[in-house]
Amino acid sequence: MDDRLIVALDVPNAVAGLKLVEALGPAANFYKIGLGMLTGGGLALANELKEAHGKRIFLDMKLFDIGATVEAAVRGLAQFDLDFLTVHGDPHVVRAAKEGAGGSGMKILAVTVLTSLERSDLDEGMMQAGDVPEIVAGRAARALEAGADGVICSPQEAHLVRALSEAEGRLIVTPGVRPVGSALGDQKRVMTPAEAVAAGADHVVVGRPVWQAPSPRAAAEAIQAELSSSRALMPNR
């Protein structure tokens, strides 16, 4: 079992999430619970998976607010013994989140640019000019300088983030990962699991290609096999 694979539990509620985890069995040990699951018992499921099943949990909340609010929210979440928590990569948000996490051991991961966005989307949102990879690298550097334990970026930018001096010893987690032959869905900046790890990712997040597969366990096992193959080796290793 390779913890580099994080399976996104993007299903309607905790009951469906637990059923999927049971179906995957030993094929996955690390799970992402996001906003879509939050109102369907997401925190309760996180607790159950940690305490009763020994799983690792990535809570993908992408918190963004004034510093005091972020700090309070993270302090409340830190009591649940989670492994990863996402916040937006703005330095004031990252600093507040780290303060809220205290000595809990929960890793704060900073979101750079969502993997469902491309340059035209940033233009529509009146975001800064420039190539997306350059913006991702710049946001990553600032977030890491502010104390983030790692960053969230697409696998296409993982090599740029990994090359940053600020990224030494920090985590890179990549959503937007699709096995060969999988539908892209709403993802736009994608790579295969092996390509993402070879580019510098520590963890890859895969959702629909696993839970929409005829056999989710077989799909997860295939990804695990790919991550263990020579294709997943970084060129400098």
Secondary structure, 3 states (H helix, E strand, C coil): CCCCEEEECCCCCHHHHHHHHHHHHHHCCEEEEEHHHHCCCHHHHHHHHHHCCCCEEEEEEEECCCHHHHHHHHHHHHHHCCCEEEEECCHHHHHHHHHHHCCCCCEEEEECCCCCCCHHHHHHCCCCCCCHHHHHHHHHHHHHHCCCCEEECCHHHHHHHHCCHHHCCCEEEECCECCCCCCCCCCCCCECHHHHHHCCCCEEEECHHHHCCCCHHHHHHHHHHHHCCHHHCCCCC
